[in-house]
Amino acid sequence: MTDPTPLHPVDRAFEEAERFVPSDRGDGGDGDRGPAPDDEPGLPDDVPVIPVGKRDNFYFVIDSSGQLRVVKDAEMSRSKILSLFDRCTWALRKYWPRLKTVEGRDGVTTKVVGVRYEDIQEQIFAACADEARCGIWDPIKFLRGPGAWRGDGGELILHCGMTVWRGAEAADRAEDADGDAAGEARRGESVGRPGRIDRHVYPAAPATLRPAKAAQQPYQRGGPSRLVLDALSTWNWRRGETDAHLLLGWICCAMVAGAVDWRAMCWVTGERNTGKSTLHKLIAALFDDSVIAVTNTSAAGLWQKIGHSSLPVMVDEMEADADNRRAQGVIELARHAASGGVTLRGGADHQATEFKSQNCFLFSSILVPPLRSQDLSRQAILRLGELDVRAVPPVTDKAHWRRVGRGLLRRMCDGWHRWDATVAAYRQALLASGHDGRGADQWGSLLAAADLALYDAAPDGDTLGIWAERVAPSVDNDAGERDQNDHDRCLEFLASSTAETWRAGLKRPIGSYIAEAAGLALEDIEHPDERAAKAVLATVGLKVFDQDGRRYLAVAKNHQALQAIFRATYWGGSPGASGVWGQALERAPGALRSKANLSFSGVRSRAVLVPITAMLGDDYRPSGPGWSAGWAEPPDGSAS
């Protein structure tokens, strides 16, 4: 009986690649082409065991199942070779037979009595070391696990576990963009088995989400982007459709994470019963559970789980705690992943292990742990309000959402030819709206990914302007913290710390002593005493200091009292060494290094001179003769 719904060519290619099983016949399944010539190291062409390269005393080989295997030279034993050849052990007797001559009544005959494993070992070693084909190989640079990647020609490559989808290269994409978007498989598009593509190796892995068989509609009824955006909009977002749009952007960006230059991060936060867990289930269903979803994890466990993949990472219940060190480790890993930085970790064999994360991270929690400015600048914090459970679609039909996810991935594949230009356009609009470079990278990636999913054409000026205005720093609730410089945070922490001195039955914050020593009248100080305030400041390594007609706050760079204040922060220091707070404060506008050691209640130390206005505000003016009218302007030049 004829199938009334024949498979689309792309789906057929996927299924044929997934059904591939190496032949167990003696001819190898693809014809007998024999071993490589004696002067060319290598394995027979019809044997699906592929030498990749070597590094130190380790050899990299793709086994007959398509998996990358790392074999130490001393471990290339008989059992290891059998494991590598696995489903094509017929090749062992065919190409490396151990023969025995037997005399019988019919004369002399040759019989296969075993396998020459030592010859196989020698040939694999030689093939991996062959500079023309393999040679020294670095898995950090050239190994790619499941997820999306960018090919050498700029094309999008999807490693779907047991298959690899490859889009058209840049020149072909430009031509295809003018053609029929709803046609059959795109020119230059191909689907194959895992293995080597150009310089990179894509080893076999469990199957992951693959793109839909044909082109998908943009933002229209029934289109994947419309279905996902409508579903996300049922949650009670603080900024309404803006937050739903940004989360759609994160989902789409996560689908192509390894192929983009900047991997955006999102943090979903809200009280109990705001739908955070249900949201995670919906996103996991869109990815056909091809996500790394964890709770209560450590950075080490997470990067071991990620491996060489670029699959999305979802961390639930990343709550603020009394000890946030575990959370900070995971957040640091996500920060490195945003730009694809390389992390080194020591191993038990005293060898450094390299790790490069290229994943999009989604966090969720009731409360967000304390984030440093460099981490805030990489986060889009999306806040949830109380949820109307009747409005949220249940995530029970996983097959439906998997089909929607495949359609969304197809949108990213078909729109990939305009990714670079779209990111650049949003980035320029964001810079014009007041964002710095990091903010333009973060929001630009989210908006560009959503744009590819929603529309077929490049964004026009009105669209760019609308979205740049919606996420502009002036309307971003977290912009103040996100854009705050590290030296300002350090000064705020110092000013709010309490001096261990009692006056009028109270312990006062250091900031009030600084203001009193600088001559400011304070509402809660009935009888200000500049001299007494300066004495208190000296005990903690601080001094209101005048130099060259300007007034500064001098902060000792090596002082035990300051070490105690900053001990629990990353601005702290070690006994006998200058504190990190000095480095942070030197970056304040107009800051100087002291020309000589200053005395702090008998303790002499080099100091950082921070303009007093950095602490007390630009309206502050000192009293007394001898001060120039423009004293508050920061001095020209660098620190003396």
N, C-alpha and C positions, 0 to 999 in steps of 0.2 A: 504494500500500500504506500502511496506517495505521501510524504510529509507535507501537509498543507501550509506549514510555516517554516520554510527552509531557513537554515541558519544564515545570518549575515556573514560576509567574508571575514570580518574582524573576529566575530565570535567563533567561527569555524577554526580560524588560525589559533586562537587561544586553546580551544578544546583539543586540537590535534597536538599542540605542543605539550599540553598537560597529560595527554594519553601516551606520550612517548615512553617506550620501554626498550632498552637496548636488546638487540636480538640475542637469543641464546644458541643461534645456529653457528656453525663453524665458519660461514662466509662473512660473519660480522654484520649481516643485515643490509649493508650498503654496498656490497660488492667487494671482491678481494683485490685490494690495491697494494697489499703487501707492506712490509716494513719500510722505514725510511732508508735511503742509501747509506752505506757504511760510513761515508764521509760527512753525513749530516745527522747529528744527534737528534733523536726524537723517537716517538712511539708510532706504531702504524696508524695511518690516517683513519682507519675504520674502527679504532678502539676508542671509546668515549672516556678515556682517562687522559686528562690534559695537563702537561707540566706547565706551571705558572712562573716559577722563579725560586730563588733562594735568598736567605739572609742569615749571616753567621753560619751556624751549623743546623739551620732549619730549612726544610724544603717545602714548597707550597705546590699542591697538586689538586686539581679538580677530579673527584672520583667519578665512578660510572653513574652515580645518582645525581651528579651535578653539584655536589657539596664541595666547599673548599676544605681541604685537609692540610694540617700542618704536621709534618713528620720530622722528628729529630733524626740526624744521620744514623745514630746507633740503634734506632728503633725500627729501621726498615727491614723487618723480619718477614718470615714466611706468612705469618698470620696477618701482619699489616698489609702486605701485598694482596692477599686474598680479600681483605676488607676493602682495599681501594678498587679492585676490579669487580667485586660484588656480583652484580647481575650479568657481567660479561666475562666470567671465568673461562669461557670457551677460548678466549684469546690467548690465555696462558699456554695451553697445550698446542695452539695453532702456531704461535710465533716463537715460543721459547720451550719447545718440547725437549725432554730428556729421553734420548733414543737408546735402544738396546738392539744389537744384532742377534737374531735367533736363527739357528740352523734347524731346518726341518726336512721332512721327506720331500717337500716341494722346493727345497733349496734354501738360500739365505734370505731372510726377511727382516725388515726393520720394524720395531714395535715401540710405541710411546709408553714409557714406564714412569714418567714423572714430569716435573717442570724445573727448568734451570733458574731458580729464584735469584741466584747471585748475578746472572746476566740481566735480569729485569731490574734489579737494584742498580746496577752499574748504568743501565740505559736511562733510568729515571733521573739519577744524579746528573748525568751528562746533559740530558735535555733541559733540566732546570737551570743548569749553569751556562747554557749556550747563550752568549750575549746577543746573537742575531735574533733569537726568538724570545728568550726569557731574560736570564741574567739576574742581577741584584734587584730584588722586588720589595717595595714598601707597602704593606697593607693599609697604613693610615692614608696614603695618597691614592691608592688604586683599588682598594677593596670597597665594594658598595653592596650593602645588604638591601632588604626590602624597603621600598619607598620610592620617591621621585628624585631624579638627578638630572643634571644638565650635561649633554653630550659635548664632544669636542667641537661639533659644528653649531653649537647653541641650541640644538634640538632638545626636546623634553624626552626623558627616558623613564619609564615606570617599571620598576622591578616588582612584579606581582607574585613573587614566591617561586612558583614552578614555571612561570613564563616571564618574558621581558618584552614590553611594548616600547617601540621606538618611533617617535614622530619624525616628520620631515625636517631637514636641516634648514638653516636660515634662508638660503636662496629659494628653496622650494616652498617654504612657508609664505614668502612674499608673493609668489605666483598663485598659490592656492587660495590666498586671502581674497583674490579677485574672482575666484571661481564659485561653483555651486556649493554652498556650505552644507547642504543636506544630501550631498551625493554619497556614493559608496565610499569605501576606504580611501583616505586621502593619499595623494601621490607621494611616494616616499615613505609612507607609514608601513611599519612591519611588526610582526610578532614572532618571537623565536624562543628557543630554550635558554635557560641560564648558561652562562659561560663568559667568554672574553668578548668585549666590544671595544675596539680601539685599544687604549692603554689600560682600560679598567676591567675588573673581573666582577661578575654578578653571580654569586653562587646560589644554588637552589636553596629554598627555604619553604616553610609552610605557606600555603596560598593566602594572598591578601586581596584587598579590594582591587578590581580591575574596571576600566572604563566601560560605559555602555556601548552597545554595538553600533549606534548611529548618532548623528548630530542631535542635540537637544535644543528645545526652545529657550529663548531668553526669558525675561521676567513677564511671563504670560500664564494664564490659567492652565494648570497641569504641568507647567515647566518645573524642573527640579529646584531652581533658585526661588521661585514663587512659593513652592510647597515648604521649603525649609524656612524661608523668611516669615511666612505666615505662622508656622509652628513656633518659631522663636519669639514672635511677637505676643504670644499668649502669656508669656511670663511677665510679671509686673516689674519692668525695668525702671530704674530711677529716671533715666533720660529717654524712656519710651523707645520709639523706633530707631533712634540713633544707636542705642546699645545693642538692639537686635541686629542691626546692620553690621556693626563692628564684630559681633560674634560670628555672623555669617562669613565675614572676611577672615576671621581666624580659622574657621573650618576649611575654607578654600585655600588659605595660605598653608595650612598644615598638610593638605593633599599634595603640595608641590614643594615641601619644605627644603629638601636637599638641592633643589634647582635654583633657589632664590638667594640673593645676597644677604637679605635680612629676614630673620625668622621672628615674627611678632609674638608677643606673649600676652595673655589675658589672665586676669584674676577675678573670679566671680565670688562676691561676698554678700551675705545676707543672713538674717536670723534663721532659726529653725522653721521648717515648714514653708520655706520660700521656693522650694522646688529644685535645689541644687543637685540632689542625687538623681532626680528624674531627668534633669538636663544632661547629666553625664550619660545616662542610659540612651537618650536620644542621639547624642553625638557618637557614642560607640556603635549604635545600630547603623548610622550613616556610613561608618567606616567598615561595616561588616565585622565588627570587633577586632579590626586590624589596628588596634591602638595599644599603647603601653599604659594601662590603667592601674594605679597603685594608691595605697593609703599608708600612712605611718611608715614612710620609707627613709632610707639614708641615701646620701649622694653616691657612696660606693656601690650599694646594691643597685641603684638606679642605672649608673653608667655600665655596670656589668650586664644588666637586662637590655639596655639599648643596643649594645654591641656596635655594629657598623650600619645599623638601619637609620632611616630618616622618618620613621613612623611617628605620628603624634604621641605626645606624652600628656596624660591627664592625672593630676595629683589631687585627690580629694582629701578633705579634712586636714589641710595644712594649717593648723590652728596656731595662733599666738600662744605662747606658753611661758612659764617662769624661766625656762632654759631654752632659748631659741637656737642653740648651736646646730642641732640637727636640721632644722628648717633652713637656717642660713646656708648650710652646705648644699642643700638641694637648690635653693635660689641661686647660689653661685654657679652651679652647674647649668641652670637655665640661662644665666647671663652669658656664659661662654658659648652656649648653643646658639644664641641669637646671631652672633657674627661668625660662628664656626671656629672658635678658638681651640687650639690643641692643649690638652691637659696631660701632664706626666704623673705617673704613680709608680712608686717603687714596688718591686716584686720580691717574692721569697728567695729567688735565685740571684738577688742583688742586681737584676737587670731592670732598667726603667721601662715601664709600659706606657705607650702613647695611646691617647684616647681623644677622639674628635667627635663631639656631639653636633648634629645638624638637624635638630628636631624643634618643632613648635611646642611650647609648654602651655597647658591650661591648668591653673590652680583654682581651688575653691575652698572656702572656709567661712565660718561665722565671723571671725575677726582676722584681719590681715596682720601677720607678724611685722615687727618693725623692719622697714626697708630702707636701705641706704639710698642716697640720691642716684647712684649709678644703676641701682635696681629699679627704682621708681621710674626712671627715664625709659626703661624697657617694658613697662607694664601698662596695659589698658585695664583700669580697675572698673568693673561693671557691677553696679550695686542692685540688689533685688529687694523688692518690698513684699509685703504680705501677699500670699498667693490665693487666688480663687481656684481651688482644685478642679472645679467643674469646667474651667476654661482650657486647661492644659490637656492636650491629646495624650492618651495613654500610649506607652511605647510597648505594645503587645505584638503588633504585626511587624516583626523584625524583617521579614521578607520584603514588605513594602518599603521600609526605610532603606534597606540595602539597595533596592532598585533606584530609589531617589539618590542615594549616595553615588551609585555608579553613574547616574545621569549628571550629577554635579561634577564628578571627576572628568566626564566627557567634555563638559563645558570648559574646564580648565585646559584640557588637551587642545581643543579646537581654538581657544583664544590665546594660547601660549605665544603665538607669533607677535602679539602686541603687549606682552608683559613688560618688557624693559621700557618701552615708550610710555606706558600707562603709569608705572611707578614714578618715572621721571616727572611726568606732568603733575601728579598729586604732590610729589615732593616739592616742586617749585611753588605750588599754591600754598602749601603748608609753611614753607619758609617765609613767604610773603605775609602770612597771617600772624607771624610772631614766633613760630616754633624754631628751636635750634636744630642743628643737624641730626641729633639723636632722635628728637621728637618727630622730625620729618621722616626719618627711616621707619620708626615704629608705626605711626599712624598711616604713613604712605603705603606700607605693605598691606595693612588691613583693608584700606580703602581700594587699593588696586586689585586685590584678590576678589573682593566683593563685586567690583566693576566687571571683571572678566566673567563672573558667574551670571550677572544680571543683564549685561548688554552685549551686543555684537560689535558696536562701533566704539571708537575712541571717545573718551569723555570730552564734552565741550566746555567752554569757559564758564558757563553758568553752573554746570554740575560741579566743577572743581571749586568754584567760589562758595557754593552752598556748603559743601562738606568741609572745606577749610574753615569756614565760619563756625560750623557746628562743633568742631573739635579744637577750635582756637584756644590758646592758653588763657585768654580772658574769660572764657566760659567753662573751662575745664576745672572741675572741683578740686582736682589733685595737682593742678599746675603749680600752685604756690610751693608745695613740698617738692614736686618733681623738678622744678627749675631752681630751687634754692641751692646755692653753692655750698661746698663742704666747709669753707671757712666760716660762713654765716651760721651753720649748724653748730660748729665747734664753739663759736662765741656765745650762742644761745645757751648751750649746755653749761659753759663756764659761768655765765651770768646767773643762771638759775640754781647753781650749786650753792650749798650752805656753808658759810664760814664757821669753823669750830670756835666761835667767840661769842660770849654772852654780852649783850648790852641792853640795859633796861629790861632785863628778864626775858630777852628774846634772842634767838639765833636768826640772823638775817641772811638773805641771799647775797652772794658776792656782788651781783649787779648793783644792789643798793649802795654798797660801800664804794664802788667805782663812781657812781653818780655823786655821792656825798663828797668824795675826795676831789672831784672835778668841779665842785662849787654849785651843783644843782640843788635847788630847794625841793625837798621831798615831802609829800603830804603826811606821811606817817612818821616823819622825824621832826620832833618839836624843836630840838636844839641841835642843828647840824654842827658837826665838828670835823673839819677837813683833816686836821692833823691826826685825830684819833682814827679816822677812816683810813688814812694812808698807812698808819701803823698796823692796822688789821690786814690790809692788802699785802704789806711786805711779808707777813708771816706765811702767806700762801704763794709767794713768788710773783706778786703783781705790784705795779707802781704806775701812778699817773706821772708821765715824764714829758718834759718840754725840751724840744730840740729844734734849732733853726727856725724859731718863730712859729712852731706848730706844736700842738699837744697830742700826745700818744698815750696809749696804754702799753706799758712794757710788760711782756710776759716772759718769765724765765724759761729757758729751753731745757734746763736740767734742775729740777727741784722736787724734793720728796713730797711736799704737800700737793703739788700739781699732779704728781704721779698717782697719789691716792685719789684725787678727784677724778682722773681719767682712767683709773685702773680697769673698770668694767667696760670700757669702750675701745674701739679700734684706734683712738687717738692716744692710747696709753704708751708707756715706755718701760724700759728695763732699768733697774738700779745701776747708776753709773753712766748711763747713756742718755743722749738727748731724746726727749719725748717726741712722738709723732705729732702732737699738737702744734709743735713749732713749725713743722713742714706745712700743716694745713693753714696756719695763720699767716705765714709768709705770702700766701697767695691772695690775701685780701688787698683790694686796690689801695695803693699808697703805702703799703707796709714796708718796713725797713728792717735790716738787721742792725743791732746796736754796734757802734764803732769800737766799743770796748766792753769789758765785763762791768755789769751794774751790780750794786749792792742791794740786797733784799733782806733787811733786818740782819745784816752781818753776813749773809750768804751771798757770795759773788758768783755770777753766772752770765753767760751770753744770753741775750734776750731778743725777742721779736717785738718791734715797735709797730703797733696797730693804731691807725688814726682813731682818735677818741670818738669820732662821729660814727665809726662802724659799730660802736656799742651804744652810743647815746643819741644817734640820729643827726641828720644834716642841719637841724635848726639850732644845735648847741653852739653857743659862743662863750668863750672864757671871759672872765672879768679881769680887770687889772691893766696897767699900762704896758706898753711894749709889744702888743699883739697887732700884726698887720691885718688889714681888712680882708685879705684873701687867704687867711691862714688855713681855712678848712679845705682848700683845694689840695688834692694829693700832690706831693712833689713829683717833678719829672724825673725820669731815669729809673734805673733798677736799684735794688738794695745795695747799700754801701758796705 
